[in-house]
């Protein structure tokens, strides 16, 4: 019963983690007018948050070793709540940039901490459901923001409302501290010293693991950001219809992760990742079929459905691939690689598409998928050889 209560609280933390992620995109058309800055400045804020994410995840191992997961998560969510409330009172772009720093650091720390905690202490189904609940939060955030935009024509109250929700979660986390105690004390009392990153890169399979996360997030983010432009520019779909169709992609990810949690009762992480690769490939092929609109909807849904199990199953496999004693440091690096993919690849694709056209969209994600399949299978072979030694 106590374990179930702890899981519920962790799921709530991941809903909270997802809440701010789509806020900027929802509110920026009004925000940039209010702050009197160009529309393109959203990219600056996104880069600041992503940089904070990278710094947080690669530093997470030493911080958690010293303070324990429960106190790190409480502090990190307090940072994100304070940042969101600070943004809600912002009247200048510079102040917004300053608030983006603790927002990125806090969200990255929560992400790395809870991913490792679930990977070490719980089964694969909980990792899939954890990321499913992130999707729930990412879906609720824009709904909350749209409520204030439609009814009050202000963006500030949307940020403030989500900041208050996160502060409420901090109070709940304080109340739940005893639930974390046994596992947390084990983490802090472990005799091993945090591994140096130079030593991590000498471990067999690490480079492949990092590249796998980079490739996965590249596919996910390029599709999420540019699929609508592909539909409008290349397929002649109306912008408002394309926006609705993209929702199918995100629905595919969220529903897929919920279903994947049950499928892991029968299949292991490696099998789930392979199935995800096959489904993504089917989605990409579907986009090439010459049947107009009838193939675009299922194609996008299949890409999202295929993406669903890959990130959580790869993450959950980390302690089994490399050992629990250094899993936090390795997960931190994997997430750092993922965040680099998030920050770099979508704008790189946008630059490339501006020269070649958006028709290359399925080609590019297809090429990245092939690279990812190759590195994941290479990772599996190296891990198998290491376990036979």
N, C-alpha and C positions, 0 to 999 in steps of 0.2 A: 504493500500500500504506500509506504514512504517513497519507494522507488518510482511508483506511478506519479505521485505528487511532484517529485523532482523533475520527471520527464515533462509533465505539463508546464512547469515553470520554464524549463529550457525551451520548449516549443513557443511559449509566450515571448521569450527573449528573441527568438528568430522572427516571429511576427513583427516585433518591435524593430528588429534590424532591417526588415524589408520596408517598413512604413515610409522612411524618408527617401528611399532610393529613386522613386519616380516623381518626387515632389517638384524638383527643379524643372523638369521637362513640362510638367503640367502648369506651373505658375510663371515660367519665364516670359512668355509673351506679354504678360501684364507687368511683371517685375522689372523688365528692362526699360519700359516706359516710365515707371515710377522712379527708378533710380537714374534715368536719363543716360543710359549707356547703350552701345550698339548691341544688336541681337547676338552677334558672334561671341560676346563676352561670356556666354554660358560655358564655352569651352575652357575658359580660364578657371572658373569655379570647379568644373569637372576634373581638371588636371590637379588642382590643389587637393581635392578630396582623394583622388586616386593616389597621389604621392603620399598622403597621410596613411592611406591603407597599406601601401607597400612598407613604409617605415614601421608601422605597427605590427604587421604579421611577421616580419623578419626579426623583430625584437621580442616577440611574445614568449619564446621559450625561457629566456633568462628572467623575465618579469614574473611569469607564472611559477617558475622554480622558487623564486624568493617569497612571493605573496600568496600563491595558491589561486586556483581558478575562480573560486567564489568571490574573493575580494577584488580580483582583477576585473571580472565581469561587472560587478556593482560599480566600480570606479569608471569603467569604460562607458556604460550606459548613462551614468551621471554626466559624463563629458558630452555625449551626443545630445542628451536632453537639454543641457545648458546651452550648447551650440545652437540647437533648433530654436529655443526661446530667444537667444541672442539675435538670430537671424530675423525673428518676427518683429524685433524692435529696430531693425536696421533702416537707416535712411541714406546710406552711401555704399557704393560698390566696394570701397576699401574695407569698410567694417564687415561687409559680407564675406570678403576674402579671409579676414582674420577669424571669423566664426567657422569658416570651412576647414580650418586647420584642426581644431579639436573634433569636429564632425568626422573627418577622415581617420584620425588617430583612434577615436573611440569605436567607430564601426568596424575598422580593421581588427582591433584587439578582440572585440566580441566574436567576430567571425572566426578568427584563428583559434581562440580559446575553446569555444563550444564545439567546433569541428573536431578538435583533438579529444576533448572530453568524451564526446559520443563515440568516436572511433575506438578509444581505448576501453571504455566501460560498458558499451551497449552494442547490440547486434546491428547488422546492416540495414534492416528495415527501419530502424529509428533514424539512421542517417538520411535515408530517402525521405521519410516523413518530416525530418527537420527542415530539409530544403524545400519541401512542399509548403511548409508553413511560412518560409521566407516569401514564397510566391503569393501566399494569402496576404501578407503584409504589404508587398509591393503592389497588389491590386487594390487594397483598401486605401492606401495613401492618396492616390489621385482622386478617389471618390470623396474623401474628406476635403481635399483642396477644392474640388469642383463645387462642393456645397457652398463654401464661402465665396468662391468666385461668382457663382450664379446668383446667390442671395444677397451678398454684400459688396460684390465687386472689389474685394480686397484679397491679397495673398497672405498678408501678415498673420491673420487669424488661423489660417490653415497650418502654418508652421508652428504657431503657438499651441494649437490644439494637440498636435502630435508630440510636441515637447512635453506638454502636461501628461499625456498618456505614458510617455517614457519615464517621467518622474514618478508616476504611480507605480510603475513596474519596479523602480528602484526600492520603493517602500516594501513591496512584496518580496523582493530579493533579500532585504534585511531580515524580514520575518522568517524566510526559508533557510537562513544560514545553517541551522543544525542538520538539514537534509543533505548538505554538501560535505559535511565534516569528515566522514570516514574516507571517502575517495580523495578529498582534497588533502587530508593529512598524509595520505600515502604518497601523493605527488611531491609534497614538500620534504618528506622524510627520506625519499629515495636517495641512495648513496651516490649515484652517478653524478658527475659534473656535466653541466651543459656542454654539448659537443661544439667544437669550433667549426665555422662554416668551411674552412679550408679542408678539414677532415671529412665533412659531409660530402664534398664533391669527389672524394676518393672512393666512396661507397659505390659498389656495382649497381647500376640501374638508376642512379640519382638523376643523371642528365636526361635520360629518357623520361623519367617521371615529371621533371620540370617542363620539358617540351610538350608532354601530353597535356598538361594543364594549360599551357600557353595556347596550344592549338584548339582545345575545347572552348575556352573563353573567346577566342577569336571567332569561331563559328557562331557561338551564341550571340555575341554582341554585334557582329556584322549583320547577322540576320535581323536582330531586333531593331537595329538603327536604320538599315538600308533596304530592307525588303519592301517597305512601302514605296520607296522611290523607284525600285525595280518594277513594281506593279503599275505605277502611274506613268513613268517615262517609257518603259518598254512594252507594257501590255495594254496601255490606254484605259486603265481603271480610274474612276473619279477619286480624287484625294480623300473625300469623306468615306467612301466605300473601302478604299485601301486601308485606312486607319482602323476600320471595323474588322477587316480581314486579318490584320496583324494580330488582333486579339486572339485569334485561333492559335497562333504560334505560341503565345504565352499560356493559353489554356492547355495546349498540348504538354508543355513543360510541367505545369502545376498538377494536372490530372495524372500525367505519366508518373510523377514522383509519388503520388498517393498510391497508385496501383502497384508501382515497383516495390513499395514496402511489403506488400503481400506476396509478390512473386519471389522475393528473396527467401521466403520459407522453403522454396524448392530449388532455386538456382543460386550459385555463388556469385561473388562480385565480378569475377572475370567473365563469366557467362553473360551477366547483365550488361557489361560494357560492350561485349561483342554484339549482342542483340541491338543495343542502342546504335552502334555503328551501321548495322544493316538497315535499320529503320530510317536513319538519316539519309543513307545512300538511296533508298527507295523514294524518299521525299524529293531529293535533288533530281533524280531521274524523272519523276512525275512533273517537275517544273518544265522539263524539256519537251514533254509530249504535246503534239499539235492539236489539242482539243480546247484551246482558249480558256475561258474562265473556269471550266469544269475541272481542270487539273490543278489550278492554282491554289484553291482552298485546301484540298486534301494534301497537296505538296507541302504547304506551310505547316499544316497540322502534324504531318508525319515528321518533319524536321524537328519541331518542338517535342513531339513524343519520343523521338530518338535521343534527343539531348537529355531528357529527363533523368535516366539512371546513371549517366556517365560521371558527372562531377561527384555526386555523393558516393557512388561505389568505388571510384578511384581513391577518394579521400578515405573511405573506411578501410581500404586495403593497405593503407600506409603502414600502420603498426605491424601488420602481418608480413609485409614486404621487408621492412627495415628494422623492426623491433620496437617495442613500446618505450624503451628507455630514452630514445632520441626522437620519438615520433613528433613531439611538439615543435622541435626545431625544424624538422623536415617538412611538416605540414606548413609551418610558417614560410619556408622557402617556396613550397609549391603554390601557396596562395599569393606570394609575391610575384611569382611567374605568371599566375593567372591574372593578377591585377595589371601587370605590364601588358599582357595581351589585350585587356579591356581598354587600357589607355592608348595603346599604339595602333592596333590593327584597324579599328573602325575609321579613324581619320586617314590612315594610309589607303584603305580601300576607297574612301571618298575622293582622295586625290587621284588615284588611278582611274576611277570611273569617270572623273571629269575629263579625262583625255580619251578614254576608250568607249565610254557609254556604259549604262547600267546593265546591259545585256550580259556582262561578264559576271554578274552576281552569282548565279548557280555554278559557274565554272570555278570561281575563286574558292567558294566554300567546299566544292568538290575536291579541289587540289589540297586544301588544308585537311580535309577529312582523310584523304589517302595518306598524307604525311602522318597524321595522328594514329591511324591504324597501324602503320609501320612501326612507330616508336612504342606504342603500347605492347605490341607483340614482341618487340625486341626487349622491352622491360620484363615481360613475363618469362622469356627464355633465360635472361640473366639471373632473375630471382630463383628460377628452378635450378640452375647450375649451382648457385650459392648454397641452396638448401641441401644439395646432394654432397657437398664437400664435408 
